[in-house]
Amino acid sequence: MAELREQRLTINGVAGVVTSAGDDEASEGAVCLHSVPGSGRDFQWLMPRTAEVMRTVAFDLPGFGRADKPRDFTYSIEHYQTWLAPAIDELGLDRVHLIAHSFHTQTGLMWAAMHPGRIASLTLLAGGVLENYPGNWIANLWKTKIAGEILQAATTRPMFKLVMQRGNWRQLPAQWLDDLITEDDRETRRVTLELYRSTDFDQGGIFRQALRPHSLPALVIHGRNDPFISWRYAERQTETFPDAQVHVWADCGHFPHVQHPERTAALVTEFLREHQSEA
């Protein structure tokens, strides 16, 4: 199994964390984007397997995990492009296979729309193009001023664990869950509120218009018991990616790559092999 390596990467004065596996010199590779809250650690079980196929990197994006969380950084999907795009360039990745989970599928889709000649494939885990997405009770509270601050301040470790376990029939790994809670500190909770309040999920129509003409290969994995994003959105990804491979797992919630790491790795590695460059 490939070894995971970590480094800090500073773009425009803001440091993120890059977890890498595989050949650091390869110009083709998989780029993993976590959800909110989350970090590159979310892909710790997937990366050693995907690195057998191609170079793989996972980011702790600004505001999350062990990355910087500056107050003067604008936390929006649009502004993340000013960090993510140069970070991908700095790593020397010219042909990208995007692997993204939940919230930051939006950030990844925007990068893909802005760089259609460099995106080779997309793997969408419990997320994707979310046109007409009504939100969920937590997200909608986060978007509401005062109510969001109260919820964040009142969220204890036991409450956090209880919410994360919703819809997950198989227990989430205890150490991963503890790390996730620890990283969701006061500054990350502030970032989460700002990010949700700056995000219009209904811009999915724009993503569809931008990406559909390119007929990009897509792999979609979603849990039928996901309490945050309905599995119906998995089926709808074919509106943007007509040939998408769609998998909806009955025994899965919001974290397919954490809850079912081996099953996820088998699908993703096969998909990456199918779409990697022959050069």
N, C-alpha and C positions, 0 to 999 in steps of 0.2 A: 504494500500500500504506500502511496506517495506521502512524503513528509510535508506537513503544513509549516510554512514559514510566515513570519509577521514582520512588517516594517511600517514606519510612519511616513506618510507622503504629504508634503505641504504644497498646496496650490493657493496662490494669491494670499499667502499669509495664514491660511487655515489648514491645520493638519487633520488628515483622516488616517485610518489604519487600513493597510492592505494585507490580507492573508492570501498567500500564494501556494500553489502546488504545480509541479510539472516544470517544463523548460521555460525559464525566465526570458530566453532570447527569442522565443517563437512570436511571430507577428499575428498569428491566429489563435484565438483562445476564447474561453467562456468567462463572462463577467457576471458575478452574482450580486444582486441587490436585495437587501433585507427589507422587512416590513417596519411598522411603527407601533410600539417600540421594537427594537431588534438590533442585530449587529451581524458582522461577518461570521460570528460563531454559529449562527443558525445553519450554516452550510458545512459544518465540520464533518458530518457523516457523508455528505455527498461529494465533497471535493476530492478526497483520495481516489474515488472511483472515476470521476470525470477526468482527473489528471492522467489516468491510464490511456485516455483518448486524445486529450489536448491540454495545453496550458490552461489553468483555471485560477482566477483571482476573485476575491470577495472583499467588498469595501465595508468598513464602518464609516458611513457617511457623516458629514458634519452635523453635530447635534446628538449623535447616537453612539452607543457603545463606548469605546475608548477614544473616539475622535474629539477634537476641539468642539466647544459649544459656545462660540462667541455670541454676545448679545447684538453685535452690529452686523451679523450675517442675516440676510433675508431668507427666511425659511419658506420657500415656495417651490413647486415643481419646476417653474420656469427658471428661478435663480439657481437651483441645483445644477443646471446645465453649465453654469459658469465655473463650477468645481468639477463635475463629473467628466465633461468633455475633455478638458485639459489633462485630467488625471489618466484617462484612457490613453490619450496621446503620449503622456509622459512614460507610460508603461510600454509604449511601442506596439500597441495592439491596433492593427489595421483592419482586420476582419474579425468581427465580434459575434459570438453566440450568447445572447442575453438570457440569463436565468434570473427571474425576479419573483418575489413573493409579495402578495397583497398590496399594501399601499404603494410601495416603490416600484410596482409594475407601471405606475403612472409616470414616474421619473424615467424609467427605462424606455417606455413607449415614446416619450417625447424625444429622448436621445435618438431613438431609431428613426423617428419622423424627420429629424434634422440631419441624419446621416444615413440615408437609405442605401447608399452605395457601399457602406461598410458593415451593415447588419446582415449576418448570414442566416440566423435562425433565432427564434424566441421560444423559451420555455416559461410558461406562465403558471405559477403555483398559487391557487386561490386568489386569482386576480385577473387583470387584463383590461380590455376596453369596457368601461362601466357606464355606458350611456344610460341615462334615466335611473341611475343608482340612487335609491332613497336614503342611503346611509343606514347605520344601525344605532341602537340606543346609546351606546357609549360614544360613538363618533358624533352623533347629533348633540349630546350633552357637551362634548369637548368644543363643538363649534359655537356653543351658546355662552356668551360672556357671563361671568359671575358663577353660573351653574358649572361650567367647566373647571374653573379654579377651585370651587368647593369640592367637586368630585376628585380632582387630582390631590388636593390636600388631605382628603379623608380616606384615600385608598391605602390600606394597610397591606402588608405582605400576605396575610391569609386571604384577604379579599382579592388581591391581584391573582393569586394562585387559583382561586375559585373561578374567576372570570376566564382565565386562560384555559382551564380544563373544560369549560363548557363545549359540548359537542364532540369531545374527544373520548371515545369509548376506551381507547388504549391510553393508559397513563403516560403523560409527557415525562421525559427524563428529568429526574429530580435536580441533578447538578445544572443542567441547561436552564431549567426554570429558575433556580436560585440565581444563576448568573444574569439572566434576563431581568429579574426583579432588582438585583443590585445595580445594574447599569441604568435602570429607569430611575435615575436620581432626580433631584429637584430641578436641575437645569434641563434635563431631557424632558421632563413633564412640561416645563415652560415651552420648549421647542415644539412638542407635540401639539399643544394648543395653538401656537402660531401657525404651524404647518397645516393643520386641519382647517383653520379659519381662512387660510389663503387659497384653499383648493376647491375648485369647481369640478366635481366628478362628472358632470354632464358634458364636459368637453370631449367625451368619448366619440361623439360624432365627428369631431375634427380629426382625432386619431384615425378613425375608420377611413375618412376621405384621403388622408395623407398616406396611409399604409396599404390599403387594399390594392391599389394599382400595382404594387411590387410583388404580389403573390408570395409573400414570405412564408417559409416553413414555420409551423408553430406546433408546439406540444403543450397541451392544456391538462393540468391535473388539479382536481378539486374534490373536496369532501362533501358528501351529501348532507352531513350533519353540521356543516359550517354555520355558526350562529351569526357571523359578521358579514359575509358576502354570500348570497344565495348561490347554490350550485347551478341555478338556471343560467347564470352568467357564463358558466363554462360552455354550455351549448351555444350561447350567443356569439362566442368568439369566431365562429365560422362566418359571421357577417363581415368580419374584417379579414380573416384568414380562411378562405374557402376550403382549403385542403388540410385544415388543422386536425391533428390527432387529439381527440377529446376523451379524457378518462375521468369518470366520476366514481369515487370509491364509497361504497355504502358504509364501511366501518371506519370513517375518517372525518375529522373536523376541519379546523382552519390551518393545520400545520402538516401537510402530507409528507414533507421532506424530513420532519422531525419525528412524526408519529410512525411513519412507515419508511425508514431510511433505505432499506434494501430494495423494496419494491420501487421506490422513486429512483434510486440509482440505476436499477436495471433498465427502466424506461428511458431515462435521460441519456445514459451512455449509448444505448442503441440509437437514439435519435441523433446524438452528436456525431456518431460514426457515419450515419447516413448522410449528413450534411456538411461534414468537414471537407476542406479543399483537398483535391488530389495532388496538389503541388507539394 
